[in-house]
Amino acid sequence: MDRSTLLSAMNSHQAINDVEAEHRQRTITFVSDNETCCDRNLTIGHITASSWIIDETFEHALLTHHRKLNRWLQLGGHVEDDKHILAAALREAREESGLDDIHTISETIFDVDVHLIPARKQEPEHFHYDVRFLFQARRDDRLTISDESHDLRWFSITELRDLGGDDSIDRMVEKMVALK
């Protein structure tokens, strides 16, 4: 992946609050300092690509109940051989939802988050520097649950707000409401 393109996109991103601004700056520093920032073998952390998928009414978002983390999250994952971070986010969205008909609403970054991933078996505790994009899909299209998930579900804005406990989900909900 072209780090200069990623850094340019990160520098152009306007954070919605101080927390996201801090995540944005941490991600810029991480990408600048680590030539292999997307390599999941980088044990301190790596860039990940996520998708905030909303329906055609802008009133529902698709979340996955993540198998390893055991919580509802936006779809996303590791950057592989993707040339661009947006392509990685779209690939992950398709793989994790089974949806083919997913449209990019904007090619600009929607949200940035840095979060700690707990240690597992062969993998030490590390950070995910998560770059998120906004997509749209039809709520009545058939979903296919991947082996990385327990479930997939469309949540209304009210249900998303009631999930509680995840500042990054709350932040993306607020951005989603602002789009309406």
N, C-alpha and C positions, 0 to 999 in steps of 0.2 A: 504494500500500500504506500502511496505517495504521502510522506509525512508533511511536506510543505503544503499540499492541498488541505490536509486535515487541520494543520495549524491555522491556515487562512480561514477556514470555516469556523474554527473555534474562536479566533480573534474577532470574527464578525458577529458571533452569537451574542444576543442581548439577554442577560439573565433577568429573571422576573423578581428575584429577591437576593438578599445578602448570602443566603445559604447556597443558592445555585451559583452565584458569582464566585464564591470560594471553590466550589466544585469545578467550575470552568477554569479558574486559575491553576488549581492543582493539576488538572488534566493537561493544560498547556505546558506546564513545567515538566510533567511526566513525559509527554511526547517529545519535547525539546531535549530532554536529558537521556532518552532511551531510544537508540536507533531501531531496536527490535520491539518497539512498544506494542505491537499487535501480536507478538508471539506468545502463545499461552504457556510456553515453557519458561518464560521470564518469571521467576518465582516471586518477585516482589509485587507483581501485578501486570495487567495488560488492558489494552483497549478492548471494549466489547461494543456491540452494535445492537440497539433495541428499536422496537416499533410500538408506537402508540397508535393503535388501529381503532378508528371510530366509524360509526355507521353513517348512512346517508343523511340521517336527521341531525347529526352532531349531538345526539343525546345518549349514546351508549358507547362503551369502549370494551374491546375484547381483551380478556385477561386469561392467563394460564395458571393453573394451580401447580406450581413447580414441584417436581418429584423430590429433588435433593434438598431444597430449602423449605419445603412444606408450607408454602404461602402463595397467595395470589400476587402475580406480577405481570408486567407487560411482557410481550414476547420478545425474545432476543437471545443473543449468545456470542460466541467467539467469532472473531474475524478469521477467515481461512485464506483461501487464495483470491479473495476479492480485491479488485483494483481500487475500489472506493468504499468508504464507510457506509454510504447510502445503499450500495449494492449488497453489502453484508447484512444490513438491517432488513432489506426486502427479502433476501434469501432466507434468513432466519424466520421471518414472518410466515413465509410460504411453508417452510419445513415444519414449523411448530403448529400451524393451523390447518394445513391441508387445503387452504384457499389458493386458487390460481388467480382469481380476479381481485387483486389488491392494487389500488391506485395511490401513487405518491401525491399528497396534497401540496407539499413544498419540499424542495431540495435543500432548504436551509435546515440547520439543526433545530429541533423542537425543544430539547431539554438535555441537560448534562448532569450526571450524578456520579459520585464516587462512593463506593460502599465496600465494606470488608466481607470477604467470603471466608467462612470458617474452614479450618483444616479438615481434610478427609483423607483416608487411607494413604495414598502416595503423594498427596498434594498438600503443601503447607498453606497456612493462612496467607491470604494475599488480597490485593485490592482489584476491583473491577472499575475501570474508568469508562463509564457507560455513556455512549453518545447515542441519542435517541432522535428518531425521525417520526413525522406524522404521516399516517396512511389512512386510507378509507376502503371499506369493503361493505358488501351488502349483508345485512344481518340475517337474511333468510337463506344465504348460501350454506351448504353443508360443511360442517367442521369435522376435522379428523384429528383425534388426540394422538400426539406423538409419544414415543417411549420416554420422553423427558418430562411428561406431565401426568398428573392424576386426572385433570379435567380442563376443559376450555369453556368459557362462558362469557356472554355479553352482559355487562352490568350497566344499569341506568346511572345517571349522575348521582341520584340520591343514594343508590346502593354503593357506589364508589366512595362517596363521602362517609358512609356508615362502616366501611371496612376498617378504618382507623388504624393508627399505628405506623403508617408508612408515609413519611413526609414527601418522598418523591412522587408517590401516587397522588397524594393530595395536591401537589404542585402542578402535576400534569392535568388533573381535573380542573383546576382553576384556569389553566391555559385553554383547555377545551371549552369551558363555559364562555370565555372571552371571545371565542371564534364565532359563536352563535349570533 
